[in-house]
């Protein structure tokens, strides 16, 4: 993050388990959700309302929020995809 001059405002340790209600709270101020699972990308428009499938996409098999989860403006990114990161950070 430092290489791209990105300021981290809040970091939550992985030991703090975040669940579906936390995911919904994260999406409350967002317009867009991007979820990366392997090479598969899913995009959700959450501006009007937060849908159940968007929240489920954010959670792993244990029901906890997947990592990494980034909030960049009004976009939430869950998971890792190099191409998406490059677009979000430039």
Secondary structure, 3 states (H helix, E strand, C coil): CHHHCCCCCCCCCCCCCCCHHHHHHHHCCCCEEEEEECCEEEEEECCCCCCHHHHHHHECCCCCECCCEEEECCEEEECCCHHHHHHHHC
